[in-house]
């Protein structure tokens, strides 16, 4: 394994760091409330960072999301790239790629996803979907939403179509979220029309996850193909959002270090206290564990290798260690950390949201155990 960024990945990361650092300021984030910073999104798309994701791969996307996480910039970058660009590029038909990718590349279309599939959306024989998803991040900004029905078949739904209702909701992190209500809404099956699925329950999604670019739909049919595609997208999204969590944690820790090295107590900096040093060191090690597991999963995806177990491992670290880090970051700020308007509190909210968004630690650990047992029995 070699996680060294390519020249293209490094250049994209540097550009992302510059744009997020210049524009995702505390004042702009406060003014955005729970919505999206539209000007920042336009700047990212104009710089070609959304379009670059297809070339720099999932590892490149993880690097870009680290930079977003450091500033908690309020843009649908992760969602649109993983549920739109990468999902269509990896699993769409040639016609779907030609039609759907150009507006996703330039940002005129924004995608998000209703993942994990817990709500049991129903589809009829005409490709119309019904059901409710309690909350979908960045749905208020989305023109396309990727959903999975009860058989784990993936469908692209346009939010402007009849039968689609978007009801704004507030979440822990300001992710421009909304409730998705579908009432016989038209959907387009990702990957094109497939064979009829039997009414039997689908396999566990992570048990079917394979390397994104090494996934071969022609090798599977029916429910196995549907569950495999769903599992691959879920694994990619968990990997990407783990990269985002690594950035959130790094940003929280950087703020804590800056605070404890400049704030004095009894005539010396807080950072000279052993308890503070140990807490910060533990947070640093947790952050590095989140980062390296995200890198491994993303690298395997880009190499066309199976990475379901690695994606679950990364998601577990993002949940368990991520919440420890943002708690530590807030605690190391002392009374200042209790200020809801302080920048470190935003990292706390994002870390908590990311810790449960695609499965809490115990849930992910159970999926990982089941996957390892299945692999061991084969």
C-alpha positions in Angstrom: 0.0 0.0 0.0 1.2 3.5 -0.9 -0.9 6.4 0.2 1.5 9.0 -1.1 -0.7 11.5 -3.1 0.0 11.8 -6.8 1.0 15.1 -8.2 -2.6 15.7 -9.3 -4.1 14.8 -5.9 -1.6 17.0 -4.1 -2.3 19.9 -6.3 -6.1 19.5 -5.8 -5.6 19.3 -2.1 -3.5 22.4 -2.0 -6.1 24.3 -4.0 -8.9 23.1 -1.8 -7.0 24.1 1.3 -6.5 27.6 -0.1 -10.2 28.1 -1.1 -11.6 26.7 2.1 -9.1 28.6 4.2 -9.9 31.9 2.5 -13.6 31.6 2.2 -14.9 29.3 5.0 -14.4 31.9 7.7 -16.2 31.9 11.0 -18.1 35.0 10.0 -19.4 33.5 6.8 -20.3 30.2 8.5 -22.2 32.1 11.1 -24.1 34.0 8.4 -25.0 30.8 6.5 -26.9 29.4 9.5 -27.9 25.9 8.7 -27.8 26.5 5.0 -25.2 26.2 2.3 -22.6 28.9 1.4 -23.6 29.2 -2.2 -20.7 31.5 -3.2 -18.2 29.0 -1.8 -19.8 26.2 -3.7 -19.6 28.2 -6.9 -15.9 28.9 -6.2 -15.1 25.2 -5.7 -16.9 24.2 -8.9 -15.3 27.1 -10.9 -11.9 25.9 -9.7 -12.7 22.5 -11.2 -12.5 20.6 -7.9 -15.8 18.8 -8.3 -14.8 17.7 -11.9 -11.4 16.6 -10.7 -12.8 13.9 -8.4 -13.3 11.5 -11.3 -9.5 11.8 -12.1 -8.1 11.8 -8.6 -10.4 9.0 -7.3 -11.8 8.3 -3.9 -8.4 8.8 -2.2 -8.2 12.2 -3.8 -11.7 13.0 -2.7 -10.8 12.0 0.9 -7.9 14.5 0.8 -10.2 17.3 -0.4 -12.8 16.4 2.3 -10.1 16.6 4.9 -9.6 20.3 4.0 -13.4 20.9 4.1 -13.6 19.3 7.5 -10.8 21.5 8.9 -13.0 24.5 8.3 -16.5 22.8 8.6 -17.3 24.6 5.3 -21.0 24.3 4.6 -21.2 23.0 1.1 -22.6 19.7 -0.3 -19.1 18.6 -1.6 -19.0 15.1 -0.1 -22.6 14.2 -0.9 -22.6 15.4 -4.5 -19.3 13.7 -5.2 -19.9 10.3 -3.6 -23.6 10.0 -4.4 -23.4 11.7 -7.7 -20.1 11.8 -9.6 -18.5 8.6 -8.3 -21.8 6.6 -8.1 -22.7 7.4 -11.7 -19.1 7.1 -13.0 -18.7 3.7 -11.3 -22.1 2.2 -11.8 -24.1 4.1 -14.4 -24.6 3.1 -18.0 -22.7 4.9 -20.8 -25.8 6.9 -21.6 -26.3 7.9 -17.9 -22.6 9.0 -17.6 -22.9 11.1 -20.7 -26.1 12.8 -19.6 -25.7 13.1 -15.8 -22.0 13.7 -15.2 -21.5 17.1 -17.0 -23.9 19.1 -14.8 -22.5 17.3 -11.7 -19.0 18.2 -12.7 -19.7 21.9 -13.1 -22.0 22.1 -10.0 -25.1 23.1 -11.8 -26.6 19.8 -10.6 -26.2 18.8 -6.9 -26.6 15.2 -5.8 -27.2 13.7 -2.4 -28.2 10.2 -1.1 -30.7 8.6 1.3 -28.2 6.3 2.9 -28.1 3.9 4.7 -31.4 2.5 3.3 -33.4 2.0 6.5 -36.8 3.4 5.5 -37.9 0.6 3.1 -38.9 2.7 0.1 -41.2 0.8 -2.2 -41.2 0.7 -6.0 -44.0 -0.5 -8.3 -43.6 -2.2 -11.7 -43.5 1.2 -13.4 -40.4 2.5 -11.7 -42.3 4.8 -9.3 -41.2 5.1 -5.7 -43.1 5.7 -2.5 -42.1 6.1 1.1 -40.5 8.5 3.5 -36.8 9.1 4.5 -36.7 11.1 7.8 -33.7 13.1 6.9 -31.3 13.4 4.0 -28.2 15.7 4.3 -28.0 18.6 1.8 -31.4 17.7 0.3 -32.5 21.3 0.3 -29.8 22.0 -2.2 -30.0 18.8 -4.3 -31.4 18.4 -7.8 -30.8 14.7 -7.7 -31.1 12.2 -4.9 -29.9 8.6 -4.9 -32.2 6.2 -3.1 -32.4 2.5 -2.6 -35.7 0.6 -2.5 -36.4 -2.4 -0.3 -34.5 -4.7 -2.6 -31.4 -2.4 -2.5 -31.9 -1.4 -6.1 -30.5 2.1 -6.6 -32.7 4.8 -8.2 -31.9 8.4 -9.2 -34.8 10.7 -8.3 -35.1 14.3 -9.4 -36.3 16.6 -6.6 -38.3 18.8 -9.1 -40.4 15.8 -10.3 -44.0 15.4 -9.3 -44.5 13.1 -6.3 -41.3 14.4 -4.6 -41.7 16.6 -1.5 -38.8 18.1 0.4 -39.5 19.2 3.9 -36.7 21.1 5.6 -35.5 19.7 9.0 -32.7 20.7 11.3 -29.9 18.3 12.3 -27.1 18.4 14.8 -24.7 19.7 12.2 -25.9 22.5 9.8 -26.2 20.2 6.7 -29.1 21.9 4.9 -31.1 18.7 5.5 -34.7 17.8 4.7 -37.2 15.0 4.9 -37.8 13.2 1.6 -41.4 12.2 0.9 -42.0 10.2 -2.3 -45.5 9.5 -3.6 -45.3 7.4 -6.7 -42.3 9.6 -7.8 -40.6 8.6 -11.0 -37.2 7.2 -10.7 -34.3 6.2 -13.0 -32.6 3.0 -12.2 -28.8 3.5 -11.8 -27.1 1.1 -14.2 -30.1 0.8 -16.5 -33.1 -1.6 -16.4 -32.3 -4.9 -14.7 -34.0 -8.3 -14.2 -37.0 -8.6 -12.0 -36.1 -9.1 -8.4 -37.7 -11.9 -6.2 -39.6 -10.9 -3.1 -37.0 -12.6 -0.9 -35.0 -10.4 1.5 -31.8 -9.0 0.1 -28.4 -9.9 1.3 -26.7 -7.7 3.9 -25.3 -4.7 2.0 -21.8 -4.7 3.4 -21.5 -8.4 2.8 -21.9 -7.7 -0.9 -19.6 -4.6 -1.1 -16.7 -4.9 -3.4 -14.0 -2.6 -4.7 -15.8 0.3 -6.5 -13.9 0.2 -9.8 -13.4 -3.5 -9.6 -17.1 -4.2 -9.3 -18.4 -6.1 -12.3 -22.2 -6.0 -12.7 -22.1 -8.6 -15.4 -20.7 -11.1 -12.9 -23.9 -10.9 -10.8 -27.6 -10.8 -11.6 -30.8 -10.0 -9.8 -30.7 -9.3 -6.0 -27.0 -10.0 -5.7 -26.2 -7.4 -8.3 -28.5 -4.8 -6.7 -27.1 -5.5 -3.2 -23.6 -5.4 -4.5 -24.0 -2.0 -6.2 -25.7 -0.6 -3.1 -23.0 -2.0 -0.8 -20.3 -0.5 -3.0 -21.9 3.0 -2.9 -22.4 2.7 0.9 -18.8 1.7 1.4 -17.6 4.6 -0.8 -19.8 7.0 1.1 -18.5 5.7 4.5 -14.9 6.1 3.3 -15.5 9.7 2.0 -17.3 10.8 5.1 -14.5 9.3 7.3 -12.1 11.6 5.4 -14.4 14.5 6.3 -14.4 13.4 9.9 -10.6 13.3 9.9 -10.5 16.9 8.8 -13.1 17.9 11.4 -11.0 16.3 14.1 -7.8 17.9 12.9 -9.4 21.3 12.9 -10.8 20.8 16.4 -7.4 19.7 17.7 -5.6 22.6 16.0 -7.9 25.0 17.7 -7.4 23.3 21.0 -3.6 23.4 20.6 -3.7 27.1 19.7 -5.9 27.8 22.7 -3.8 25.9 25.3 -0.5 27.3 24.1 -1.6 30.9 24.3 -3.9 30.8 27.3 -2.1 31.0 30.6 -3.0 29.8 34.1 -0.8 30.5 37.2 1.7 32.2 35.0 2.3 29.4 32.5 0.5 28.1 29.3 -2.2 25.5 29.8 -0.3 23.3 27.4 2.5 22.7 30.0 0.1 20.8 32.2 0.6 17.0 31.9 -3.2 16.3 31.8 -3.6 18.7 28.9 -0.7 17.2 27.0 -2.0 13.6 27.5 -5.5 14.6 26.4 -4.2 16.3 23.3 -1.8 13.4 22.5 -4.7 10.9 22.7 -6.8 13.1 20.4 -3.9 13.3 17.9 -3.5 9.5 17.8 -7.3 9.1 17.3 -7.2 11.6 14.5 -4.4 9.8 12.7 -6.2 6.5 13.1 -9.3 8.0 11.4 -7.1 9.4 8.6 -5.1 6.3 7.8 -8.1 3.9 7.8 -9.8 6.3 5.4 -6.7 6.3 3.2 -6.5 2.5 3.1 -10.1 2.1 2.2 -10.0 4.8 -0.5 -6.7 3.4 -1.9 -8.2 -0.1 -2.2 -11.3 1.3 -4.0 -9.1 3.1 -6.5 -7.0 0.0 -7.1 -10.2 -2.0 -7.8 -9.7 -4.2 -4.7 -12.4 -5.4 -2.3 -12.6 -2.9 0.5 -15.9 -3.5 2.4 -14.1 -4.5 5.6 -11.7 -1.5 5.3 -14.6 0.9 4.8 -16.3 -0.5 7.9 -13.1 -0.2 9.9 -12.7 3.4 8.8 -16.4 4.1 9.7 -15.9 2.6 13.2 -12.9 4.9 13.9 -14.8 7.9 12.5 -17.7 7.2 14.9 -15.9 6.1 18.1 -12.6 8.0 17.9 -14.2 11.0 16.1 -16.5 11.7 18.9 -13.7 11.4 21.5 -11.6 13.9 19.6 -14.3 16.6 19.3 -15.2 16.1 22.9 -11.6 16.6 23.8 -11.3 19.6 21.6 -14.2 21.3 23.4 -13.1 20.3 26.9 -9.5 21.6 26.3 -11.1 25.0 25.6 -12.4 25.0 29.2 -15.3 27.4 29.7 -14.7 28.9 26.3 -15.7 25.6 24.7 -19.2 26.0 26.2 -19.9 29.1 24.1 -22.2 28.0 21.3 -20.9 30.8 19.1 -17.2 29.7 19.4 -15.8 28.1 16.3 -14.8 24.9 18.2 -18.4 24.2 18.9 -19.1 23.8 15.2 -16.4 21.1 15.1 -18.2 19.4 18.0 -21.5 19.4 16.2 -20.0 18.1 13.0 -18.1 15.4 14.8 -21.2 14.2 16.6 -23.3 14.2 13.4 -20.6 12.3 11.4 -20.2 9.8 14.3 -23.7 8.5 13.6 -24.6 9.5 10.1 -23.8 6.2 8.3 -24.0 4.0 11.3 -22.9 4.4 14.9 -19.9 2.6 16.2 -21.7 -0.5 17.6 -23.8 -0.8 14.5 -20.8 -0.7 12.2 -18.9 -3.1 14.4 -21.7 -5.6 14.1 -21.7 -5.3 10.3 -17.9 -5.8 10.3 -18.1 -8.9 12.5 -20.8 -10.4 10.2 -18.7 -9.6 7.1 -15.6 -11.2 8.6 -17.5 -14.3 9.6 -18.9 -14.7 6.2 -15.5 -14.2 4.5 -14.0 -16.7 6.9 -16.6 -19.4 6.0 -16.0 -19.1 2.3 
